[in-house]
């Protein structure tokens, strides 16, 4: 008896499935051919020529009656700028065809004329030199990816696109001017936001802690290539990718907010991440002085004064009741010679008072730790106390100032491409500003007030009131001291120390900012004249 044949599918089902598969294959082939024949950029070019033709005037048609027909019948083709010296391949003008057409003033993008950027020529430098983005792309998404500040450009996008330099938001595009023009040497004409950013960085004394290109201290992370750091191939930041260029903006708005734990551990200028004191086991005393950060102003392992009195042997000199009262209300008991208000502001800013409200054991642990500091070998934990930690202040910048500083920071990039360099220093000198022969580029031609800010003096001294900060107020120094005393105090700060203030801090700060290497004799005299003119009047 013949064995019965077993069929998994009927003949009709197999025929239908085969027919459907062939239909899908044909549709896929048609879609591929259509996409290849009618890419996105052709749509933009057709619309551009249509808009241009619609704007022709009678005068245009009189000079060339066939001009309209010529425009509407122009061949569609990829436009490309290629500059091997700059490693540049740019096809942006395949879609942005109206960049140099003065008739395209009141049309939407990508057809609109570009603002005048003479002497730059689009057919020589293209678009990505300034705007960044993927110049070889021929679709909007692959060229731009995102166009706003919050748009995400993460590792998956980078892998999909095959490139890692997202397009700059328009409000930050002046950062690219710094590729060919050094704003730290002289203001860049037409780059007002970039110029303003560098000015704010100087006024806020950022180089007191940060090294930037050719000067500054190294207490905090170097910023010389910060514009490249957060979107290069090695070591990009997840926080950066989440907020894109917002990373730098939010780091200025709220310092320490965006650093990952690993980055924060590397950074001496930020608070170390610690456990939430309101949950679980409270931190030890040694961990608490790192968290709040007492080591910024006080020495724990030597009797030397830093910015505040040494706590090396505070447990031998004061009892627990005094220590508790001092922590709860620092301004109630102020050690003679030290400024009022600094400690309370620092503890408030670090969340100390919020923490002890949630968990009183924090205060108890800190008091017990301080009471155990007896000096020398008698100290319980003094030898292991935290080193000084510098905490970046919140400068309370408004949105315009934030955009300006971020523009400057984005302009600090690695020089992987031999960009042509053009300095505006000579032009500035002709206008009565910088003269490079006077000293370092960022210090050249500055007024006394500008040099005081550039040297970081405002980080420690108050110039608009009699209150002391880290150092004594200088708002009336010209009424108290003569030029000889002021000059000597700058050149040799440790020769005469004002009572109650630590030795060594001012000289270390000026050395760190490169003051003694950068300042010229003329520049020093301008500082002396400026300080001598401060008489204490509002």
ABEGO torsion letter per residue (X at the ends): XBBBBBBABBAAAAAAAAAAAAAAAAAAAAAAAAAAABBAAAAAAAAAAAAAAAABBAAAAAABAAAAAAAAABBBBBBBBBBAAAGBBBAAAAABAAAABAABAABBOAABBBBBAOABBAAAAEAAAAAEEBAABABAAAAAGBABAABBBBAAAAAAAGBABBBBBAAAAAAAAAAABBAAABBBBGBAAAAAAAAAAAAAGAAAABBBGABEBAABBBAAAAAAAAABABGBBAAAAAAEAAAAAAAAABBGAABBAAAAAABAABBBBBBBAABEBBBBAAAAAAAOBAAAABBAABABBBABBBAAAAAAABBAAAAAAAAABAAABBBBGBBBGAAAAAAAAAGAAAAAAABAAAAAAAAAAAAABAEEAABAAAAABBBBBBBBBBAGBBAAAAAAAAAAAAABBBBABBBBBBBAAAAAAAAGBBBAAAEBAAABGBBAAAAAAAAGAAAABBAABABBBABBBAAAAAAABBAAAAAAAAABAAABBBBGBBBGAAAAAAAAAGAAAABBAAAAAAAAAAAAABAGBX
